[in-house]
Amino acid sequence: MHIRFIKPAETHALRQQVLRPGQPLEEMEWSKDRASGNFHLGVQEEEDLIAIASFFRERNEFLRGWIQYRLRGMATAPRHQGKGFGTRLLQFGMGHLRDMKADLLWCNARENAVGFYARAGFKGEGQTFLIEGIGIHHLMYHRL
């Protein structure tokens, strides 16, 4: 198992399988995937990419921070969930953000992922909200 920087297109299959089943693969390309300063990470095990995460330089108006990044599209293949791959991927990403002098990482966490982010040191902010077609989310953040 190793963590590496990946291209946006390498995220598409897991995004579709885990986060957006039923949506076409073409819709897994997000508008900010290729923007300058953004990056994508993957956990590679042998030939398979088993976990992914995308980090976007994006400000959240409800949070304080000079250099904010948004975590999006974090997903682990179902048969590899609960084995610590997501935690290691998140830690690697936060380390890279610290090296880049970022001071805040935030995300819109799905309701079933709140515990994962809380264990990683994220705090919640504000009320829950609905993202149509996806479900209830919580704004969460981690000061770097």
N, C-alpha and C positions, 0 to 999 in steps of 0.2 A: 504494500500500500504506500503510495506517495501522493503528495498534493502538488499540483502544478497549475500554472496560469493556462487558461484555455481560451479558444476563440468563441465568440458569441454563438455561432452555429452549433458548437459542441454541447451547448446547454439545451437545445431544443427538444431532444427526445425525452430527457428526464422531466423537463418542464411540462411536456404534454402528458407523460405517463402519470406523474405524481400530482401536479398542481392543476392541470387543465384537461383532464380526460374528456374526450368527446369533441374537443376543439381541433380544427385542422392544424397540422404541423406548421403551415405557413404563418399562422397567427402567433407562433412562439418567438418570433423575432420582434423585440420590443423597440420602441422608438429611440431609447437612450442607450441601447446595447453597444453601439459603436462610437459614442461620444468621447471626446478627449478626456482623459483622467479617470474614466471608468474601467473596471477590470472584472474578470470572471475567473473563478477558481474551480478546480475539480479534484476529486479523490479518484485516483486510478488504482485499480486492483487487477493485475495481469493485463488483459486486453480491454477490460471493461471500465467505463466511467461510472462510478457507483454513487457519487454525491456531487452536487454543484451548488454554487452560490454566485450571485452577481452583486457588485458594489458600485453604486452610482453616486457621483458627486452631485448631491441634491439637497437643498436646504428645506427644512421643515419650519414654517413660520411660528409654530407653537413651542419650539425648543430653542434654547440658547446654545450657540456654538459657532466659532469662526469658520472652521472647516468641517462641514458636515457631510457624511456619506449615508446613503440609504442602502440597506440590504434588501435585495429582491430575489425572488425565484430560488430560494434555498430549498433543495429537495434531495432526498436520499432514496435510492431504489428500494422498493418495499422489502425485499428479502435481506437487505442490509441495515434496515432501521433498527435502532435500539442497541447498536454495537459501538457507539462512540465516534463514528465517522463524521457526523454532522458537527459534533463538539470540536473535534480536531480541526475541521475545515474552518469553523467560525473563529477559533483561536488563531489560526494561521492568518486569516483575513484581518483580524483586529491588530495583530502584530505588524502586518504590512501597512495598515492605516496609521499606526503610531509612527512607523518609520517615515511616512509621508507627512507627518505633523498634523494629521486630522485630530480633532478633539471630540467628535461625537459620531456615533453610529446609531441609526434609528431604523425601524421597520414597522410595517403594518402586519402584525402577527395574527395568523389565523387562531381562532379560539382553541383548537386542539394543540397548538404549538406554544402557548403562553408559558406553560411550565418549563419547556425546554429553554426558552429565552430567559426566564427568571433564574434558572439554575446557572446560566452563563453570566449572570450579573445585570441583566437588563431590568429596567424599572418601567412601570406603566404610566401613562399620562392620559388624562381625560376619560371620556366615556367610550364605550364600545360603539362601533359603527358597522353598517352593512355595506359590503361591496357586492353589488348586484351580480347574481349568477355564481358567486364564489362563497359568500357567507359572512359571518360575524368576525370582525377584526378588532384588535387592540393596538393603539399606538404605543410602541415600546422603544426605549433608548438605552444606550450605554455610553457613559463618559469615558473617553480614552485617555 
